Amino acid sequence: GGVEPVRKADRDQAKARKGAAAALIENHEKIVRFATRALGEPGARVSAPFSDPYRQPEDLATPAVDTALRLTTYFLLEESRDEYGGIDAKDAKDKVGQASLPGRPTAECLKYLRDRIGVPRDVSFAEARQLRAHLNVVIDALD
């Protein structure tokens, strides 16, 4: 292994946000199912702490996680940003609040996903940073 170099293309944060959104859209059903594993039955233990290939998804969490990931995608594609490229936290909290999601369980699923995003397996370095940051926006709004 090694460290993926920061490419010139990785400096374009708008492009990285669009790439992260595209990855969520293209793999939406699989990502939702994967994220619900945070609440599912644990399987056989393996030595790597973030590897739990036998953990089962929790189907009851699917609608809430689906909505939370759609909101994440919305925020990734949102054009109105502050001078540093961030989105308004109050606006994000209002939008997430309107969805009436179960806060703690949904946040646990998003944290589970956030902590297991692979570079370059899933997305590029820049896309992973943007995806994690925008998952954190929704997680913070849920807490």
Backbone as a printed PyTorch tensor [residue, N CA C, xyz], in Angstrom:
tensor([[[  0.8040,  -1.1640,   0.0000],
         [  0.0000,   0.0000,   0.0000],
         [  0.8550,   1.2380,   0.0000]],

        [[  0.1950,   2.3160,  -0.0120],
         [  0.8450,   3.6080,   0.0110],
         [ -0.1840,   4.6920,   0.1550]],

        [[  0.2510,   5.8960,   0.0080],
         [ -0.6290,   7.0350,   0.1260],
         [ -0.9880,   7.5090,  -1.2740]],

        [[ -2.2720,   7.7190,  -1.5140],
         [ -2.6930,   8.2450,  -2.8070],
         [ -2.2440,   9.6950,  -2.9000]],

        [[ -1.5430,  10.0620,  -3.9590],
         [ -1.0900,  11.4550,  -4.0790],
         [ -2.2620,  12.4000,  -4.2990]],

        [[ -2.1120,  13.6170,  -3.8060],
         [ -3.1310,  14.6380,  -4.0510],
         [ -2.9070,  15.1360,  -5.4770]],

        [[ -3.8900,  14.8660,  -6.3070],
         [ -3.7910,  15.2630,  -7.7040],
         [ -4.3150,  16.6810,  -7.8820]],

        [[ -3.9100,  17.2980,  -8.9590],
         [ -4.3700,  18.6570,  -9.2540],
         [ -5.8930,  18.7000,  -9.3050]],

        [[ -6.4930,  17.6420,  -9.8770],
         [ -7.9570,  17.5790,  -9.9800],
         [ -8.6230,  17.5350,  -8.6010]],

        [[ -7.8980,  17.0480,  -7.5840],
         [ -8.4640,  16.9640,  -6.2340],
         [ -8.6230,  18.3300,  -5.5830]],

        [[ -8.0680,  19.3540,  -6.1680],
         [ -8.1770,  20.7000,  -5.5990],
         [ -9.4930,  21.3680,  -5.9660]],

        [[-10.1810,  20.8400,  -6.9620],
         [-11.4550,  21.4040,  -7.4020],
         [-12.5670,  20.8260,  -6.5210]],

        [[-12.9280,  21.5730,  -5.4770],
         [-13.8810,  21.0590,  -4.4910],
         [-15.3020,  20.9460,  -5.0450]],

        [[-15.6800,  21.8180,  -5.9700],
         [-17.0060,  21.7050,  -6.5800],
         [-17.0980,  20.4050,  -7.3680]],

        [[-16.0430,  20.0770,  -8.0790],
         [-16.0030,  18.8210,  -8.8340],
         [-16.0260,  17.6190,  -7.8780]],

        [[-15.3250,  17.7350,  -6.7730],
         [-15.3010,  16.6530,  -5.7870],
         [-16.6860,  16.4460,  -5.1700]],

        [[-17.3950,  17.5310,  -4.8970],
         [-18.7550,  17.4080,  -4.3580],
         [-19.6640,  16.7170,  -5.3670]],

        [[-19.5480,  17.1030,  -6.6330],
         [-20.3700,  16.4650,  -7.6700],
         [-20.0090,  14.9950,  -7.8300]],

        [[-18.7430,  14.6700,  -7.7320],
         [-18.3170,  13.2670,  -7.8250],
         [-18.8410,  12.4350,  -6.6700]],

        [[-18.8210,  13.0140,  -5.4660],
         [-19.3460,  12.3070,  -4.2910],
         [-20.8520,  12.1090,  -4.4240]],

        [[-21.5440,  13.1320,  -4.9070],
         [-22.9930,  13.0190,  -5.1120],
         [-23.2920,  11.9540,  -6.1580]],

        [[-22.5100,  11.9250,  -7.2140],
         [-22.7100,  10.9180,  -8.2670],
         [-22.5230,   9.5080,  -7.7110]],

        [[-21.5190,   9.3260,  -6.8550],
         [-21.2940,   8.0060,  -6.2540],
         [-22.4850,   7.5960,  -5.3900]],

        [[-23.0470,   8.5460,  -4.6280],
         [-24.2300,   8.2380,  -3.8130],
         [-25.4290,   7.8990,  -4.6850]],

        [[-25.6130,   8.6180,  -5.7520],
         [-26.7680,   8.3850,  -6.6280],
         [-26.6330,   7.0530,  -7.3600]],

        [[-25.4570,   6.7900,  -7.9120],
         [-25.2410,   5.5710,  -8.6940],
         [-25.3600,   4.2980,  -7.8580]],

        [[-24.9960,   4.3880,  -6.5880],
         [-24.9710,   3.1970,  -5.7260],
         [-25.9390,   3.3110,  -4.5620]],

        [[-26.9820,   4.1120,  -4.7290],
         [-27.8540,   4.4910,  -3.6250],
         [-28.3910,   3.2970,  -2.8250]],

        [[-29.0140,   2.3550,  -3.4830],
         [-29.6320,   1.2350,  -2.7540],
         [-28.6020,   0.4320,  -1.9770]],

        [[-27.4570,   0.1710,  -2.5780],
         [-26.4120,  -0.5990,  -1.8950],
         [-25.8420,   0.1720,  -0.7150]],

        [[-25.6840,   1.4800,  -0.8780],
         [-25.1330,   2.2940,   0.1990],
         [-26.1170,   2.3740,   1.3660]],

        [[-27.3980,   2.5300,   1.0690],
         [-28.4120,   2.5600,   2.1330],
         [-28.3640,   1.2480,   2.9120]],

        [[-28.3760,   0.1580,   2.1930],
         [-28.3550,  -1.1650,   2.8450],
         [-27.0870,  -1.3290,   3.6940]],

        [[-25.9560,  -0.9060,   3.1540],
         [-24.6980,  -1.0000,   3.8930],
         [-24.7540,  -0.1720,   5.1740]],

        [[-25.2430,   1.0550,   5.0780],
         [-25.2720,   1.9520,   6.2410],
         [-26.1760,   1.4180,   7.3440]],

        [[-27.2550,   0.7270,   6.9840],
         [-28.1650,   0.2070,   8.0110],
         [-27.5380,  -0.9290,   8.8120]],

        [[-26.4000,  -1.4180,   8.3610],
         [-25.6990,  -2.4560,   9.1310],
         [-25.2840,  -1.9460,  10.5100]],

        [[-25.1910,  -0.6390,  10.6690],
         [-24.8250,  -0.0680,  11.9720],
         [-25.7790,  -0.5350,  13.0640]],

        [[-27.0370,  -0.7740,  12.6970],
         [-28.0550,  -1.1660,  13.6820],
         [-28.3880,  -2.6520,  13.6130]],

        [[-27.7580,  -3.3680,  12.6970],
         [-28.0850,  -4.7710,  12.4850],
         [-27.3820,  -5.7110,  13.4510]],

        [[-27.7420,  -6.9530,  13.3230],
         [-27.1370,  -7.9920,  14.1590],
         [-25.6740,  -8.1890,  13.7800]],

        [[-24.7920,  -8.1830,  14.7870],
         [-23.3790,  -8.4120,  14.4780],
         [-23.1630,  -9.8730,  14.0650]],

        [[-22.2260, -10.0590,  13.1860],
         [-21.8800, -11.4150,  12.7670],
         [-20.6190, -11.8650,  13.4920]],

        [[-19.9590, -12.8220,  12.9070],
         [-18.7070, -13.3160,  13.4840],
         [-17.6840, -12.1780,  13.5090]],

        [[-16.9240, -12.1230,  14.5950],
         [-15.9230, -11.0650,  14.7330],
         [-14.7030, -11.3650,  13.8770]],

        [[-14.1190, -10.2830,  13.3730],
         [-12.8600, -10.3780,  12.6470],
         [-11.8760,  -9.4300,  13.3160]],

        [[-10.6140,  -9.5430,  12.9750],
         [ -9.5980,  -8.7950,  13.7240],
         [ -9.5830,  -7.2950,  13.4270]],

        [[ -9.9240,  -6.8770,  12.2310],
         [ -9.8960,  -5.4550,  11.9020],
         [-11.1230,  -4.7600,  12.4850]],

        [[-10.9400,  -3.6790,  13.2520],
         [-12.0710,  -3.0640,  13.9640],
         [-13.1850,  -2.5110,  13.0640]],

        [[-12.8460,  -2.0230,  11.8750],
         [-13.8800,  -1.4630,  11.0070],
         [-14.3590,  -2.4580,   9.9530]],

        [[-13.8670,  -3.6680,  10.0360],
         [-14.3000,  -4.6940,   9.0970],
         [-15.2790,  -5.6150,   9.8060]],

        [[-16.4900,  -5.6390,   9.3340],
         [-17.5040,  -6.5170,   9.9200],
         [-18.3530,  -7.1010,   8.7840]],

        [[-17.7320,  -7.9470,   7.9740],
         [-18.3990,  -8.4360,   6.7670],
         [-19.6360,  -9.2910,   7.0180]],

        [[-19.7990,  -9.7630,   8.2300],
         [-20.9410, -10.6480,   8.5220],
         [-22.0920,  -9.9230,   9.2220]],

        [[-21.9320,  -8.6470,   9.4670],
         [-22.9890,  -7.8730,  10.1230],
         [-24.1820,  -7.7580,   9.1800]],

        [[-25.3730,  -7.9010,   9.7220],
         [-26.5980,  -7.8870,   8.9270],
         [-27.2260,  -6.4920,   8.9020]],

        [[-27.8000,  -6.0910,   7.7750],
         [-28.4890,  -4.8000,   7.7070],
         [-29.7670,  -4.8030,   8.5550]],

        [[-30.2050,  -3.6490,   8.9750],
         [-31.4580,  -3.4920,   9.7140],
         [-32.4700,  -2.8480,   8.7810]],

        [[-33.3650,  -3.6610,   8.2500],
         [-34.3240,  -3.1760,   7.2490],
         [-35.2530,  -2.0840,   7.7700]],

        [[-35.5410,  -2.0720,   9.0610],
         [-36.4240,  -1.0430,   9.6080],
         [-35.8200,   0.3610,   9.4940]],

        [[-34.5040,   0.4260,   9.3860],
         [-33.8340,   1.7260,   9.3010],
         [-33.7600,   2.2540,   7.8670]],

        [[-34.1270,   1.4260,   6.9030],
         [-33.9630,   1.7990,   5.4980],
         [-34.6280,   3.1190,   5.1140]],

        [[-35.9030,   3.3610,   5.4580],
         [-36.5210,   4.6350,   5.0310],
         [-35.8030,   5.8700,   5.5840]],

        [[-35.4070,   5.8340,   6.8390],
         [-34.7370,   6.9990,   7.4460],
         [-33.3550,   7.2110,   6.8350]],

        [[-32.6030,   6.1390,   6.6410],
         [-31.2650,   6.2600,   6.0640],
         [-31.3640,   6.7060,   4.6060]],

        [[-32.3410,   6.1860,   3.8990],
         [-32.5780,   6.6050,   2.5210],
         [-32.7910,   8.1200,   2.4580]],

        [[-33.6400,   8.6310,   3.3100],
         [-33.9250,  10.0700,   3.3370],
         [-32.6830,  10.8630,   3.7340]],

        [[-31.9500,  10.3870,   4.7330],
         [-30.7500,  11.0970,   5.1880],
         [-29.6940,  11.1600,   4.0830]],

        [[-29.5510,  10.0880,   3.3150],
         [-28.5760,  10.0960,   2.2280],
         [-29.0430,  10.9600,   1.0540]],

        [[-30.3520,  11.0430,   0.8620],
         [-30.8680,  11.9670,  -0.1580],
         [-30.5870,  13.4130,   0.2540]],

        [[-30.7310,  13.7020,   1.5400],
         [-30.4000,  15.0400,   2.0380],
         [-28.9010,  15.3190,   1.8800]],

        [[-28.0820,  14.3310,   2.1620],
         [-26.6380,  14.4850,   1.9910],
         [-26.3160,  14.8240,   0.5390]],

        [[-26.9620,  14.1120,  -0.3750],
         [-26.7560,  14.3710,  -1.8010],
         [-27.2110,  15.7850,  -2.1550]],

        [[-28.3460,  16.1830,  -1.6160],
         [-28.8490,  17.5420,  -1.8510],
         [-27.8070,  18.5650,  -1.4010]],

        [[-27.2600,  18.3850,  -0.1990],
         [-26.2830,  19.3320,   0.3230],
         [-24.9990,  19.3280,  -0.5080]],

        [[-24.6000,  18.1700,  -1.0110],
         [-23.4220,  18.0970,  -1.8720],
         [-23.6230,  18.9140,  -3.1500]],

        [[-24.8390,  18.9180,  -3.6530],
         [-25.1290,  19.6040,  -4.9090],
         [-25.5960,  21.0490,  -4.7210]],

        [[-25.8680,  21.4420,  -3.4810],
         [-26.3330,  22.7990,  -3.1700],
         [-25.2760,  23.8200,  -3.5960]],

        [[-25.7050,  24.8160,  -4.3190],
         [-24.7730,  25.8200,  -4.8450],
         [-24.5020,  26.9670,  -3.8740]],

        [[-25.4710,  27.3120,  -3.0280],
         [-25.2690,  28.4550,  -2.1340],
         [-24.3570,  28.0430,  -0.9800]],

        [[-23.2050,  28.6570,  -0.9100],
         [-22.1820,  28.3270,   0.0780],
         [-21.5930,  29.6040,   0.6480]],

        [[-20.9820,  29.4850,   1.8160],
         [-20.3220,  30.6610,   2.3850],
         [-18.9690,  30.8850,   1.6940]],

        [[-18.2420,  31.8720,   2.1430],
         [-16.9770,  32.2290,   1.4930],
         [-15.9330,  31.1190,   1.5630]],

        [[-16.1050,  30.1630,   2.4740],
         [-15.1530,  29.0620,   2.6090],
         [-15.6460,  27.7920,   1.9300]],

        [[-16.7810,  27.8610,   1.2620],
         [-17.3120,  26.6950,   0.5690],
         [-18.2460,  25.8450,   1.4100]],

        [[-18.5680,  26.3000,   2.6090],
         [-19.4450,  25.5420,   3.4960],
         [-20.9050,  25.9000,   3.3100]],

        [[-21.7620,  25.0580,   3.8400],
         [-23.1940,  25.3520,   3.7840],
         [-23.6520,  25.8660,   5.1420]],

        [[-24.7520,  26.5730,   5.1630],
         [-25.2730,  27.1710,   6.3810],
         [-25.8080,  26.0820,   7.3100]],

        [[-25.2350,  25.9810,   8.5030],
         [-25.6140,  24.9260,   9.4490],
         [-27.0700,  25.0460,   9.8840]],

        [[-27.5530,  26.2630,  10.0750],
         [-28.9510,  26.4470,  10.4870],
         [-29.8990,  25.9770,   9.3900]],

        [[-29.5780,  26.3260,   8.1490],
         [-30.3890,  25.8870,   7.0150],
         [-30.3920,  24.3620,   6.9220]],

        [[-29.2200,  23.7680,   7.1150],
         [-29.1280,  22.3050,   7.0690],
         [-29.9600,  21.6850,   8.1790]],

        [[-29.8640,  22.2450,   9.3860],
         [-30.6400,  21.7120,  10.5150],
         [-32.1340,  21.8290,  10.2460]],

        [[-32.5580,  22.9430,   9.6540],
         [-33.9780,  23.1210,   9.3180],
         [-34.4420,  22.0790,   8.3020]],

        [[-33.6540,  21.8700,   7.2560],
         [-34.0380,  20.9090,   6.2200],
         [-34.0770,  19.4870,   6.7660]],

        [[-33.0950,  19.1310,   7.5710],
         [-33.0780,  17.7910,   8.1730],
         [-34.2370,  17.6590,   9.1560]],

        [[-34.5130,  18.7100,   9.9090],
         [-35.6280,  18.6840,  10.8560],
         [-36.9640,  18.4790,  10.1770]],

        [[-37.1410,  19.0460,   8.9880],
         [-38.3890,  18.8920,   8.2440],
         [-38.6270,  17.4370,   7.8360]],

        [[-37.5560,  16.6600,   7.7530],
         [-37.6890,  15.2590,   7.3560],
         [-38.1830,  14.3820,   8.5050]],

        [[-38.1570,  14.8910,   9.7360],
         [-38.6300,  14.1560,  10.9190],
         [-38.0230,  12.7590,  11.0210]],

        [[-36.7080,  12.6910,  10.9500],
         [-36.0090,  11.4070,  11.0360],
         [-35.7180,  11.0500,  12.4850]],

        [[-35.6820,   9.7510,  12.8040],
         [-35.2470,   9.3500,  14.1500],
         [-33.7560,   9.6860,  14.2980]],

        [[-33.4520,  10.6720,  15.1190],
         [-32.1090,  11.2340,  15.1880],
         [-30.9820,  10.2800,  15.4590]],

        [[-30.9500,   9.7110,  16.6370],
         [-29.7910,   8.9080,  17.0380],
         [-29.5690,   7.6920,  16.1390]],

        [[-30.5900,   6.8730,  15.8550],
         [-30.3390,   5.6970,  15.0100],
         [-29.8800,   6.0730,  13.5950]],

        [[-30.4610,   7.1110,  13.0400],
         [-30.0780,   7.5260,  11.6960],
         [-28.6520,   8.0570,  11.7060]],

        [[-28.3060,   8.8380,  12.7150],
         [-26.9450,   9.3600,  12.8340],
         [-25.9410,   8.2210,  12.9790]],

        [[-26.2880,   7.1840,  13.7320],
         [-25.3840,   6.0340,  13.8880],
         [-25.1150,   5.3590,  12.5460]],

        [[-26.1260,   5.2660,  11.7170],
         [-25.9560,   4.6640,  10.3920],
         [-25.0490,   5.5250,   9.5160]],

        [[-25.2210,   6.8350,   9.5820],
         [-24.3800,   7.7210,   8.7800],
         [-22.9320,   7.7070,   9.2800]],

        [[-22.7450,   7.6160,  10.5840],
         [-21.3830,   7.5210,  11.1340],
         [-20.7180,   6.2200,  10.6940]],

        [[-21.4840,   5.1500,  10.7050],
         [-20.9810,   3.8450,  10.2760],
         [-20.4790,   3.9400,   8.8350]],

        [[-21.2800,   4.5530,   7.9750],
         [-20.8960,   4.7310,   6.5720],
         [-19.6800,   5.6400,   6.4610]],

        [[-19.7320,   6.7780,   7.1270],
         [-18.6360,   7.7590,   7.0640],
         [-17.2890,   7.1350,   7.4150]],

        [[-17.2960,   6.2990,   8.4410],
         [-16.0510,   5.7090,   8.9230],
         [-15.5320,   4.5760,   8.0430]],

        [[-16.3080,   4.1860,   7.0420],
         [-15.9120,   3.0600,   6.1940],
         [-15.7950,   3.4210,   4.7120]],

        [[-15.7490,   4.7060,   4.3990],
         [-15.5680,   5.1310,   3.0140],
         [-14.1270,   4.8510,   2.6140]],

        [[-13.9600,   4.0920,   1.5440],
         [-12.6270,   3.6990,   1.1070],
         [-12.1040,   4.5580,  -0.0310]],

        [[-10.8260,   4.9420,   0.0770],
         [-10.1340,   5.6800,  -0.9780],
         [ -8.9870,   4.8030,  -1.4350]],

        [[ -8.8010,   4.5280,  -2.6830],
         [ -9.5920,   4.9330,  -3.8390],
         [-10.6620,   3.9160,  -4.2260]],

        [[-10.9250,   2.9230,  -3.3960],
         [-11.9000,   1.8860,  -3.7370],
         [-13.2720,   2.4550,  -4.0580]],

        [[-13.7720,   3.3640,  -3.2090],
         [-15.1280,   3.8840,  -3.3730],
         [-15.1680,   5.1990,  -4.1460]],

        [[-14.3150,   6.1140,  -3.7660],
         [-14.2670,   7.4430,  -4.3660],
         [-12.8400,   7.9670,  -4.2720]],

        [[-12.5750,   9.0810,  -4.9500],
         [-11.2440,   9.6950,  -4.8680],
         [-11.0450,  10.3320,  -3.4900]],

        [[ -9.8200,  10.7350,  -3.2350],
         [ -9.4850,  11.3880,  -1.9730],
         [-10.3580,  12.6170,  -1.7240]],

        [[-10.4470,  13.4900,  -2.7260],
         [-11.2220,  14.7310,  -2.5790],
         [-12.7110,  14.4330,  -2.4230]],

        [[-13.2210,  13.4810,  -3.1820],
         [-14.6380,  13.1060,  -3.0680],
         [-14.9360,  12.5290,  -1.6870]],

        [[-14.0240,  11.7240,  -1.1650],
         [-14.2100,  11.1510,   0.1720],
         [-14.2550,  12.2470,   1.2320]],

        [[-13.3790,  13.2320,   1.1170],
         [-13.3890,  14.3460,   2.0770],
         [-14.7110,  15.0890,   2.0370]],

        [[-15.1970,  15.3620,   0.8360],
         [-16.4630,  16.0680,   0.6970],
         [-17.6260,  15.2270,   1.2040]],

        [[-17.6260,  13.9440,   0.8670],
         [-18.7030,  13.0690,   1.3200],
         [-18.7250,  12.9690,   2.8400]],

        [[-17.5700,  12.7830,   3.4510],
         [-17.5080,  12.7180,   4.9190],
         [-17.9750,  14.0340,   5.5420]],

        [[-17.5350,  15.1440,   4.9840],
         [-17.9270,  16.4560,   5.5220],
         [-19.4350,  16.6580,   5.4400]],

        [[-20.0380,  16.2650,   4.3360],
         [-21.4750,  16.4660,   4.1710],
         [-22.2830,  15.4500,   4.9610]],

        [[-21.7430,  14.2550,   5.1560],
         [-22.3980,  13.3190,   6.0880],
         [-22.3790,  13.9230,   7.4840]],

        [[-21.2690,  14.5650,   7.8550],
         [-21.1800,  15.2040,   9.1700],
         [-22.1880,  16.3330,   9.3290]],

        [[-22.4670,  17.0540,   8.2510],
         [-23.4910,  18.1130,   8.3100],
         [-24.8320,  17.5010,   8.7150]],

        [[-25.1970,  16.3910,   8.0820],
         [-26.4750,  15.7540,   8.3920],
         [-26.4310,  15.1240,   9.7890]],

        [[-25.3150,  14.4920,  10.1370],
         [-25.1650,  13.9040,  11.4770],
         [-25.3380,  14.9810,  12.5480]],

        [[-24.6690,  16.1190,  12.3710],
         [-24.7790,  17.2150,  13.3390],
         [-26.2080,  17.7230,  13.4370]],

        [[-26.8980,  17.7830,  12.3090],
         [-28.2910,  18.2690,  12.3070],
         [-29.2060,  17.2650,  12.9890]],

        [[-28.8470,  15.9940,  12.9790],
         [-29.6780,  14.9630,  13.6230],
         [-29.4660,  14.9300,  15.1290]],

        [[-28.2710,  15.3120,  15.5800],
         [-27.9570,  15.2590,  17.0240],
         [-28.5730,  16.4110,  17.7710]]])
